[in-house]
Amino acid sequence: MCSTLLNQSNPGMLTSPMAEYFKYSKTYYIDNINHLFKEQLYSSVVCLGEIALNLTEKLKDVLTEPQQVHVLILMGDSTFHLHEFTRAESFYRRALQMFKYLSKSQQAKDQLPDDCSIGLKYKLHLCLVHLKKPTEALNMLQSIPAKQRTARTNLALAKMYVQNGSERAAITSFKEVLREAPMSLDAIEGLISLGLREADLQVFFQNKVNKMPFYDWFFRWIKAHQYLYARDFPQALEMMTYLQEKNSLHNNFNLLITIGMCNTMQGNYHEAVSPLKAAGAIEGANMKGMDLLAFLYWSDKRTHELEKLIQRLTELDYRESRSEPWIALAYYAQLTNRGIRALYFAQKAVLCSGFRNLEALICKGNILLDLGNKQEACIVFREATQMCSFRYEPHKGLVDAYIAMQRFRDASTIATHASKKLGETPRVLTMCASPLSKDPLTWPKAKSYLEKALSIESTYLPAVFMLTEILEHEASYTAAIELLEGQIEHRVNPAQVHVRLAQLYIKKNDEDKAADHFQLALKLDPSNRDARDGLNRIDLVGSRPGVHHDNATGSFDAMDLALEDEEINDMDQADSELESAVWNGPHDAVLGRSN
């Protein structure tokens, strides 16, 4: 049977029956490859595409040259969907090279889309971004002639210009996007961030917005972002809160994330948590802003909430390609005293984001500082300040790193420079006072910064504590105590204030009042170790003979200590269980999965 299909004189040539079969089956492979791609069977597209291309090398009737370009593009799209970006880049480059060759022939050119080259270059740009090759990605977009750039090309180009600090070029590209797509909110926000006024923006969407149903939100949205990028956070929050609560944008995901970020920029960490949690509940599969939420949980030492966030994020990111789960893991590892693992996870977060993720850099810097790697922490924090000079945390980390190296003058210079960008807010003024408070010669200047901070916000506790520390060094115990006593009535949970008061009363040799404040702190916060240890020290040295601290007053006897030890053991066991699910290895085992 087979012998009848082969030409006896030339075994490599098909006889006329097989040739006749191919004559009527020229579209068989291309039709099936298109069908597989439509059904999203990407692995099958790649397999059948490779076979068709191999056959075409010997049997010219399998795929025409334009069809080969089309198959290579589908293979590139399929491998891109499979996150095989290196293979996708290879297929796209082959397709682009073949398209350039075929474009010389008018007959072949007529069978290919006019924008084939532009689309391929844009897809190559996406591959290069995923492969952490930003310079090549930018060059690929720039190789597209300006008149042939689409809105998506210009938007991608503008964002890359922003990353490179080329603001003028970014403005030009953002404007090109709005000329074609006036409702591109990304482009509008990009232009606002680069300083364009509302009057400059209205050129692009005037006489068009009025046709939009319920368009009132649009101008408020623009105004809110103008306040945000002008760093007028109270006005930005007021406008965004109005949009979120009073307008039709109630429970809008992106607006909630922006409110959380705005609160963070203003230093309202506690208020920032609620909108970010709400955003996560509304769109559970969206990770945007969850790295910031992990930072806020870490700042407040909310280990349990951070653990729950990790479980949700690691279930979503099954390919471990996003930075948000790694950031959450890093902060959790640091809170549970696993510093080396924390640093590993932070570095993974940095690598996942292509070295352009501010939250990843802040996370890594904090962990390096905690581990005592002060020089490396300085490098990371400095990079973060260059990326976003108006974020407080990198400046604070840099100042703390220099203080840890006892380079107080350098720390003071950095803090003063940061205050010019961040403004003289209570926390910035306290940061400026921090290096000055380390040297008795500069205490007067530190006190002036702290007093100015408290004149702006009299209940700002870090400034209060730092000022009382200086007063304590000066033996001005009465002034320090008066300052702290004025804070108690303004605090929802003033346990730390009571602990600090008790420590000052000990300095004044007034153990009775010290014990009273330690007990008040324990009533407010039974887990406060400073209060418990201080009260036990007073009892151990016998400085209050004849005084009995029973359970009704909140002190700890042997039974209390035994119960607390049991609670600590339970916590250790819970940590151990999480460790077995999370800390077993750097890849799937890290996320608690097995093959």
Secondary structure, 3 states (H helix, E strand, C coil): CHHHHECCCCCCCECHHHHHHHHCCCCHHHHHHHHHHHCCCHHHHHHHHHHHHHHHHHCCCCCCHHHHHHHHHHHHHHHHHCCCHHHHHHHHHHHHHHHHHHCCCHHHHHCCCCCHHHHHHHHHHHHHHHCCCHHHHHHHHHCCCHHHCCHHHHHHHHHHHHHHCCHHHHHHHHHHHHHHCCCCHHHHHHHHHCCCCHHHHHHHHCCCHHHCCCCHHHHHHHHHHHHHHCCCHHHHHHHHHHHHHCCCCCCCHHHHHHHHHHHHHHCCHHHHHHHHHHHHHHCCCCCCCHHHHHHHHHHCCCHHHHHHHHHHHHHHCCCCCCHHHHHHHHHHHHHCCCHHHHHHHHHHHHHHCCCCCHHHHHHHHHHHHHHCCHHHHHHHHHHHHHHCCCCHHHHHHHHHHHHHCCCHHHHHHHHHHHHHHHCCCHHHHHHHHHHHCCCHHHHHHHHHHHHHHHHHCCCCHHHHHHHHHHHHHCCCHHHHHHHHHHHHCCCCCCHHHHHHHHHHHHHCCCHHHHHHHHHHHHHHCCCCHHHHHHHHHHHHCCCCCCCCCCHHHCCCCHHHHHHHHHHHHHHHHHHHHHHHHHCCCCCHHHHCCCC
